[in-house]
Each structure stands twice: as C-alpha cells, then as structure tokens.
Amino acid sequence: MKKELRKEIINKRNLLSQEEVRKLSEKVTANIFELIDMSKIESIMLYHPIQNEVSTEILMKYCFENNINVILPKVIKDVREIIPCKIETIKSLRLGEYNIMEPFEYEIADKKEIDVIIVPGVAFSRKGYRLGYGAGYYDKFLSDYKGLKVGLCYTLQLVEDVFEEEHDVKMDYIVCDSEIIAIK
C-alpha cells in the first residue's frame, strides 16, 4: 500500500511545472510565516528540495538575513542517520547521498537547540503522519525531538491515510498551500 501511494503522489508532484512549484511554494511559505512567529526562533532545520518538493528557498533566505540559525540534514547512508548541520550560506551545499544537496561546510548542531524542524514528505495525513521515501531517516531523527515539527506539502499530497506504523512520528502541524492543519 505504502509503495503504491508513494509512487502515485511522487508522479503527481513531478507533473507540476516549475512555475506551479514556485507559486505553490510561495503560498506554503506565506502559511509558515502565518503559523510561526519567526522573531522568537533562534534555530530552524530546513531541507533542500528534491523531485518538485515544496521549496524552502524564501524561508532559508529570510533566516540568513535575520540571523536565525539554518540547519540542514546530512544523510549518513551506512547507518541510516541524519546529522543536523548548521550552515552559514547556501554555498555550503553540494550534491550528496540520494542526489540531495547537503552541507559540506558545516558545524554539527545540537538537536535539542533546534526550535522548529521543517519536514519534507511524499504525503501527509490529516492525523499528522507522513509518508517519506521509505528509508526511515526522519522518523529515527525525530523520535526523541521535543520541539515543533512542521510537515510541508502541497494540497495534492494530503491523503486520507499514510498507513502509519508504530515507529512513525506525528507532526505538530501540516502546512500546505491551501491551509494550516493543527494536529491534536
């Protein structure tokens, strides 16, 4: 079930034009600014998008300009882990595992000091669960995280059920282009 759903949603997302990705990402970003009081944030973990995921470019630029620490994930494939890496500039990125842009010049961040983690996904349910790419990196990383977890997606990625399992970590909010969903 998960495999079929993953394929279906990725195919839908990949059909978006770059102009649609830009416009929808701007709407998602506006909703993030509506949800989060950025003046109270010292540190935020973002991601670099792949396969037409919601862009975090505007949010990242805002953070750099307003002295908010930007953390990006670096994948350690052998042990299936994410290392949170503080970067000073977008120029600190290069192509890494899974063809994802990731930090190569960085300082390892303390997960406990990250105020908000912005989480990508293939699909999200209104119950707050996400369907990732299947390797479990984010579920493992988020399993002991106490801060705010915000899933980002397009409305087309909202589904009734992602067939969550015991190890899946629930988001606190899902933010998409059409709405902000608070998870109870």
C-alpha positions as a Markdown table, in Angstrom:
| # | Residue | x | y | z |
|---|---|---|---|---|
| 1 | Met | 0.0 | 0.0 | 0.0 |
| 2 | Lys | 2.7 | 2.5 | 1.0 |
| 3 | Lys | 4.8 | 1.7 | -2.1 |
| 4 | Glu | 1.8 | 2.3 | -4.4 |
| 5 | Leu | 0.8 | 5.5 | -2.6 |
| 6 | Arg | 4.4 | 6.8 | -2.7 |
| 7 | Lys | 4.6 | 6.2 | -6.4 |
| 8 | Glu | 1.2 | 7.8 | -7.1 |
| 9 | Ile | 2.0 | 11.0 | -5.1 |
| 10 | Ile | 5.5 | 11.4 | -6.5 |
| 11 | Asn | 4.1 | 11.0 | -10.0 |
| 12 | Lys | 1.5 | 13.7 | -9.3 |
| 13 | Arg | 4.1 | 16.0 | -7.8 |
| 14 | Asn | 6.5 | 15.5 | -10.7 |
| 15 | Leu | 3.8 | 16.7 | -13.1 |
| 16 | Leu | 3.9 | 20.2 | -11.6 |
| 17 | Ser | 5.6 | 22.7 | -13.8 |
| 18 | Gln | 8.5 | 24.8 | -12.3 |
| 19 | Glu | 6.1 | 27.8 | -12.3 |
| 20 | Glu | 3.5 | 25.8 | -10.3 |
| 21 | Val | 6.1 | 24.7 | -7.9 |
| 22 | Arg | 7.2 | 28.3 | -7.4 |
| 23 | Lys | 3.7 | 29.7 | -6.9 |
| 24 | Leu | 2.6 | 26.9 | -4.6 |
| 25 | Ser | 5.8 | 27.1 | -2.6 |
| 26 | Glu | 5.2 | 30.8 | -2.1 |
| 27 | Lys | 1.8 | 30.0 | -0.7 |
| 28 | Val | 3.2 | 27.4 | 1.6 |
| 29 | Thr | 5.9 | 29.8 | 2.8 |
| 30 | Ala | 3.3 | 32.5 | 3.5 |
| 31 | Asn | 1.4 | 30.0 | 5.6 |
| 32 | Ile | 4.6 | 29.2 | 7.5 |
| 33 | Phe | 5.1 | 32.8 | 8.3 |
| 34 | Glu | 1.5 | 32.9 | 9.5 |
| 35 | Leu | 2.0 | 29.9 | 11.7 |
| 36 | Ile | 5.4 | 30.7 | 13.2 |
| 37 | Asp | 6.5 | 33.9 | 14.9 |
| 38 | Met | 9.9 | 34.0 | 13.4 |
| 39 | Ser | 11.0 | 36.7 | 15.8 |
| 40 | Lys | 11.0 | 34.0 | 18.5 |
| 41 | Ile | 13.0 | 31.5 | 16.6 |
| 42 | Glu | 16.8 | 31.1 | 17.0 |
| 43 | Ser | 17.3 | 27.9 | 15.1 |
| 44 | Ile | 15.3 | 26.2 | 12.4 |
| 45 | Met | 16.0 | 23.0 | 10.5 |
| 46 | Leu | 15.0 | 23.1 | 6.8 |
| 47 | Tyr | 15.7 | 20.8 | 3.8 |
| 48 | His | 16.9 | 21.3 | 0.3 |
| 49 | Pro | 14.0 | 20.1 | -2.0 |
| 50 | Ile | 14.2 | 17.2 | -4.4 |
| 51 | Gln | 11.7 | 16.0 | -7.1 |
| 52 | Asn | 9.5 | 19.1 | -7.0 |
| 53 | Glu | 9.1 | 19.2 | -3.2 |
| 54 | Val | 8.0 | 22.4 | -1.6 |
| 55 | Ser | 10.8 | 24.9 | -1.9 |
| 56 | Thr | 12.4 | 26.3 | 1.3 |
| 57 | Glu | 14.4 | 28.9 | -0.6 |
| 58 | Ile | 12.4 | 32.0 | 0.6 |
| 59 | Leu | 12.4 | 30.8 | 4.2 |
| 60 | Met | 16.1 | 30.0 | 4.1 |
| 61 | Lys | 16.9 | 33.4 | 2.7 |
| 62 | Tyr | 14.8 | 35.1 | 5.4 |
| 63 | Cys | 16.6 | 33.1 | 8.1 |
| 64 | Phe | 20.0 | 34.1 | 6.8 |
| 65 | Glu | 19.0 | 37.7 | 6.6 |
| 66 | Asn | 17.5 | 37.7 | 10.1 |
| 67 | Asn | 20.3 | 35.9 | 12.0 |
| 68 | Ile | 18.3 | 32.7 | 12.5 |
| 69 | Asn | 20.5 | 29.6 | 12.5 |
| 70 | Val | 19.8 | 27.5 | 9.5 |
| 71 | Ile | 20.2 | 23.7 | 10.0 |
| 72 | Leu | 20.1 | 21.3 | 7.1 |
| 73 | Pro | 20.2 | 17.5 | 7.2 |
| 74 | Lys | 23.2 | 15.5 | 6.1 |
| 75 | Val | 22.5 | 11.8 | 5.4 |
| 76 | Ile | 24.8 | 9.1 | 6.7 |
| 77 | Lys | 23.7 | 6.2 | 4.5 |
| 78 | Asp | 25.7 | 3.4 | 6.2 |
| 79 | Val | 23.8 | 3.9 | 9.5 |
| 80 | Arg | 20.7 | 5.5 | 8.1 |
| 81 | Glu | 21.0 | 8.6 | 10.1 |
| 82 | Ile | 20.6 | 12.3 | 9.7 |
| 83 | Ile | 23.2 | 14.7 | 11.1 |
| 84 | Pro | 21.8 | 18.2 | 11.8 |
| 85 | Cys | 24.3 | 20.7 | 10.2 |
| 86 | Lys | 24.4 | 24.4 | 10.8 |
| 87 | Ile | 25.3 | 26.3 | 7.6 |
| 88 | Glu | 26.3 | 29.9 | 7.1 |
| 89 | Thr | 25.4 | 30.2 | 3.4 |
| 90 | Ile | 23.6 | 28.2 | 0.6 |
| 91 | Lys | 27.1 | 28.0 | -0.9 |
| 92 | Ser | 27.9 | 25.4 | 1.8 |
| 93 | Leu | 26.0 | 22.8 | -0.1 |
| 94 | Arg | 26.9 | 20.2 | -2.7 |
| 95 | Leu | 25.4 | 17.1 | -4.1 |
| 96 | Gly | 25.4 | 14.2 | -1.6 |
| 97 | Glu | 23.6 | 10.9 | -0.9 |
| 98 | Tyr | 20.5 | 10.2 | -2.9 |
| 99 | Asn | 21.3 | 13.2 | -5.2 |
| 100 | Ile | 20.3 | 15.6 | -2.4 |
| 101 | Met | 22.1 | 18.9 | -1.9 |
| 102 | Glu | 23.6 | 18.7 | 1.6 |
| 103 | Pro | 26.2 | 20.6 | 3.7 |
| 104 | Phe | 29.9 | 20.0 | 3.2 |
| 105 | Glu | 31.0 | 23.1 | 5.2 |
| 106 | Tyr | 29.1 | 23.0 | 8.5 |
| 107 | Glu | 29.1 | 22.8 | 12.3 |
| 108 | Ile | 27.1 | 19.9 | 13.8 |
| 109 | Ala | 24.0 | 21.4 | 15.6 |
| 110 | Asp | 22.6 | 20.1 | 18.9 |
| 111 | Lys | 19.2 | 18.7 | 18.1 |
| 112 | Lys | 17.8 | 19.9 | 21.5 |
| 113 | Glu | 18.6 | 23.5 | 20.5 |
| 114 | Ile | 16.6 | 23.4 | 17.2 |
| 115 | Asp | 13.3 | 25.3 | 17.8 |
| 116 | Val | 11.5 | 24.1 | 14.7 |
| 117 | Ile | 12.1 | 21.3 | 12.2 |
| 118 | Ile | 10.5 | 21.7 | 8.8 |
| 119 | Val | 9.9 | 18.2 | 7.5 |
| 120 | Pro | 9.5 | 17.1 | 3.8 |
| 121 | Gly | 7.5 | 14.2 | 2.8 |
| 122 | Val | 5.8 | 12.3 | -0.1 |
| 123 | Ala | 2.4 | 12.5 | 1.5 |
| 124 | Phe | 0.8 | 13.6 | 4.8 |
| 125 | Ser | -2.4 | 12.6 | 6.5 |
| 126 | Arg | -4.7 | 15.0 | 8.4 |
| 127 | Lys | -3.8 | 12.9 | 11.5 |
| 128 | Gly | -0.3 | 14.3 | 11.3 |
| 129 | Tyr | 1.6 | 11.3 | 9.9 |
| 130 | Arg | 3.9 | 11.5 | 7.0 |
| 131 | Leu | 4.9 | 9.1 | 4.3 |
| 132 | Gly | 8.5 | 9.5 | 3.4 |
| 133 | Tyr | 10.7 | 7.9 | 0.8 |
| 134 | Gly | 10.8 | 4.6 | 2.8 |
| 135 | Ala | 14.3 | 4.7 | 4.5 |
| 136 | Gly | 13.1 | 5.9 | 7.9 |
| 137 | Tyr | 15.7 | 8.7 | 8.3 |
| 138 | Tyr | 13.3 | 11.4 | 9.6 |
| 139 | Asp | 11.3 | 9.0 | 11.8 |
| 140 | Lys | 14.6 | 8.0 | 13.5 |
| 141 | Phe | 15.8 | 11.6 | 13.8 |
| 142 | Leu | 12.5 | 12.9 | 15.1 |
| 143 | Ser | 11.8 | 10.1 | 17.5 |
| 144 | Asp | 13.3 | 11.9 | 20.5 |
| 145 | Tyr | 12.9 | 15.5 | 19.3 |
| 146 | Lys | 10.8 | 17.7 | 21.6 |
| 147 | Gly | 10.5 | 20.9 | 19.5 |
| 148 | Leu | 8.0 | 21.9 | 16.9 |
| 149 | Lys | 7.6 | 19.5 | 13.9 |
| 150 | Val | 6.1 | 21.0 | 10.8 |
| 151 | Gly | 5.4 | 18.9 | 7.7 |
| 152 | Leu | 5.4 | 20.8 | 4.4 |
| 153 | Cys | 3.5 | 19.7 | 1.3 |
| 154 | Tyr | 1.2 | 20.7 | -1.5 |
| 155 | Thr | -2.5 | 20.1 | -1.1 |
| 156 | Leu | -2.2 | 17.3 | -3.7 |
| 157 | Gln | 0.0 | 15.5 | -1.1 |
| 158 | Leu | -2.7 | 15.4 | 1.6 |
| 159 | Val | -4.2 | 11.9 | 1.8 |
| 160 | Glu | -6.7 | 10.1 | 4.0 |
| 161 | Asp | -4.3 | 7.6 | 5.3 |
| 162 | Val | -0.5 | 7.0 | 5.0 |
| 163 | Phe | -0.8 | 3.6 | 6.7 |
| 164 | Glu | 1.3 | 4.8 | 9.7 |
| 165 | Glu | 3.2 | 2.3 | 11.8 |
| 166 | Glu | 4.3 | 2.2 | 15.4 |
| 167 | His | 7.7 | 3.9 | 14.7 |
| 168 | Asp | 6.2 | 6.8 | 12.6 |
| 169 | Val | 6.5 | 10.2 | 14.2 |
| 170 | Lys | 3.5 | 12.6 | 14.2 |
| 171 | Met | 3.9 | 16.2 | 13.1 |
| 172 | Asp | 2.6 | 19.1 | 15.2 |
| 173 | Tyr | 1.4 | 20.9 | 12.1 |
| 174 | Ile | 1.0 | 20.2 | 8.4 |
| 175 | Val | 1.4 | 23.3 | 6.2 |
| 176 | Cys | 0.3 | 23.3 | 2.6 |
| 177 | Asp | -0.6 | 25.8 | 0.0 |
| 178 | Ser | -4.3 | 25.9 | 0.9 |
| 179 | Glu | -4.3 | 25.5 | 4.7 |
| 180 | Ile | -2.5 | 25.0 | 8.0 |
| 181 | Ile | -3.5 | 21.8 | 9.8 |
| 182 | Ala | -3.0 | 21.8 | 13.6 |
| 183 | Ile | -2.6 | 18.2 | 14.8 |
| 184 | Lys | -4.4 | 17.4 | 18.1 |
